[in-house]
């Protein structure tokens, strides 16, 4: 029986060409090959998900910058409109009888 096993597992050039050695290797290590293939699939999927997240983050950063610039523009526009000289000009244009106070403000004490 030992002679049959030696003959069966003999690594000759013919067994390499026929693919017997490769078939035995795959049969012995099928579990490990399946594990490695599964890990490769998980790795590729994880990398794809990471790239998608990076694209999403870049889009959000660009949107944030746009919103910041828009807020800054509106803030400066509001500051311009709320200046005392512009308010007085607006009141005069509207024909209101409001006038600027000539008396200084008074503090009321309790």
RODO-2510 file (C-alpha; in nm, 4 decimals, decimal comma):
residues 110
     n   res          X          Y          Z
     1     x     0,0000     0,0000     0,0000
     2     x     0,2858     0,2382     0,0718
     3     x     0,4228     0,1666    -0,2727
     4     x     0,0874     0,2641    -0,4260
     5     x     0,0822     0,5945    -0,2357
     6     x     0,4377     0,6740    -0,3456
     7     x     0,3436     0,5999    -0,7027
     8     x     0,0219     0,8010    -0,6685
     9     x     0,1921     1,1111    -0,5249
    10     x     0,5056     1,0947    -0,7312
    11     x     0,5977     1,4380    -0,8690
    12     x     0,7066     1,3692    -1,2209
    13     x     0,7124     1,5944    -1,5207
    14     x     0,4129     1,4090    -1,6603
    15     x     0,2089     1,4684    -1,3422
    16     x     0,2934     1,8409    -1,3578
    17     x     0,1898     1,8615    -1,7240
    18     x    -0,1277     1,6626    -1,6678
    19     x    -0,2221     1,8902    -1,3783
    20     x    -0,2282     1,6209    -1,1133
    21     x    -0,0042     1,8229    -0,8808
    22     x    -0,2205     2,1310    -0,9175
    23     x    -0,5384     1,9304    -0,8598
    24     x    -0,3926     1,7793    -0,5413
    25     x    -0,2789     2,1242    -0,4225
    26     x    -0,6229     2,2739    -0,4843
    27     x    -0,7941     1,9834    -0,3132
    28     x    -0,5729     2,0125    -0,0050
    29     x    -0,5965     2,3901     0,0238
    30     x    -0,9510     2,4557    -0,1000
    31     x    -1,0602     2,6065     0,2311
    32     x    -0,7661     2,8457     0,2451
    33     x    -0,8171     2,9493    -0,1183
    34     x    -1,1858     3,0169    -0,0509
    35     x    -1,0947     3,2224     0,2573
    36     x    -0,8416     3,4311     0,0649
    37     x    -1,0889     3,4856    -0,2201
    38     x    -1,3549     3,5948     0,0286
    39     x    -1,1151     3,8362     0,1979
    40     x    -1,0178     3,9827    -0,1391
    41     x    -1,3843     4,0422    -0,2214
    42     x    -1,4416     4,2089     0,1167
    43     x    -1,1294     4,4230     0,0699
    44     x    -1,2353     4,5423    -0,2747
    45     x    -1,5874     4,6159    -0,1536
    46     x    -1,4553     4,8084     0,1450
    47     x    -1,2254     5,0149    -0,0768
    48     x    -1,5131     5,0953    -0,3123
    49     x    -1,7297     5,2075    -0,0198
    50     x    -1,4439     5,4226     0,1106
    51     x    -1,4027     5,5917    -0,2270
    52     x    -1,7752     5,6616    -0,2433
    53     x    -1,7599     5,8201     0,1034
    54     x    -1,4649     6,0356    -0,0040
    55     x    -1,6565     6,1607    -0,3089
    56     x    -1,9555     6,2400    -0,0879
    57     x    -1,7343     6,4273     0,1613
    58     x    -1,5801     6,6335    -0,1191
    59     x    -1,9263     6,7255    -0,2481
    60     x    -2,0351     6,8301     0,1003
    61     x    -1,7217     7,0413     0,1466
    62     x    -1,7836     7,2195    -0,1826
    63     x    -2,1453     7,2832    -0,0821
    64     x    -2,0319     7,4108     0,2589
    65     x    -1,7953     7,6590     0,0949
    66     x    -2,0760     7,7830    -0,1318
    67     x    -2,3073     7,8309     0,1653
    68     x    -2,0339     8,0116     0,3631
    69     x    -1,9702     8,2563     0,0782
    70     x    -2,3423     8,3144     0,0332
    71     x    -2,3837     8,3829     0,4067
    72     x    -2,0896     8,6213     0,3999
    73     x    -2,2367     8,8081     0,1029
    74     x    -2,5765     8,8395     0,2723
    75     x    -2,4172     8,9513     0,5968
    76     x    -2,2221     9,2269     0,4244
    77     x    -2,5352     9,3317     0,2337
    78     x    -2,7285     9,3542     0,5604
    79     x    -2,4478     9,5553     0,7220
    80     x    -2,4578     9,7965     0,4288
    81     x    -2,8351     9,8390     0,4516
    82     x    -2,8322     9,8859     0,8291
    83     x    -2,5824    10,1739     0,8338
    84     x    -2,7244    10,4900     0,9831
    85     x    -2,6636    10,6985     0,6708
    86     x    -2,8442    10,4469     0,4491
    87     x    -3,1367    10,4268     0,6918
    88     x    -3,1679    10,8052     0,6951
    89     x    -3,1583    10,8113     0,3162
    90     x    -3,4301    10,5444     0,2994
    91     x    -3,6505    10,7357     0,5442
    92     x    -3,6164    11,0540     0,3390
    93     x    -3,6978    10,8644     0,0170
    94     x    -4,0134    10,7192     0,1740
    95     x    -4,1303    11,0649     0,2783
    96     x    -4,1545    10,9803     0,6470
    97     x    -4,1518    11,2565     0,9078
    98     x    -3,9034    11,0690     1,1308
    99     x    -3,5917    11,2632     1,2199
   100     x    -3,2705    11,1834     1,3982
   101     x    -3,2797    11,2602     1,7671
   102     x    -3,0709    11,5531     1,8804
   103     x    -3,0870    11,4570     2,2494
   104     x    -2,8444    11,1985     2,3865
   105     x    -2,9907    10,8763     2,5271
   106     x    -3,0834    10,8796     2,8980
   107     x    -3,0268    10,5909     3,1377
   108     x    -3,3245    10,5077     3,3557
   109     x    -3,2288    10,3998     3,7063
   110     x    -3,4524    10,1914     3,9272
***
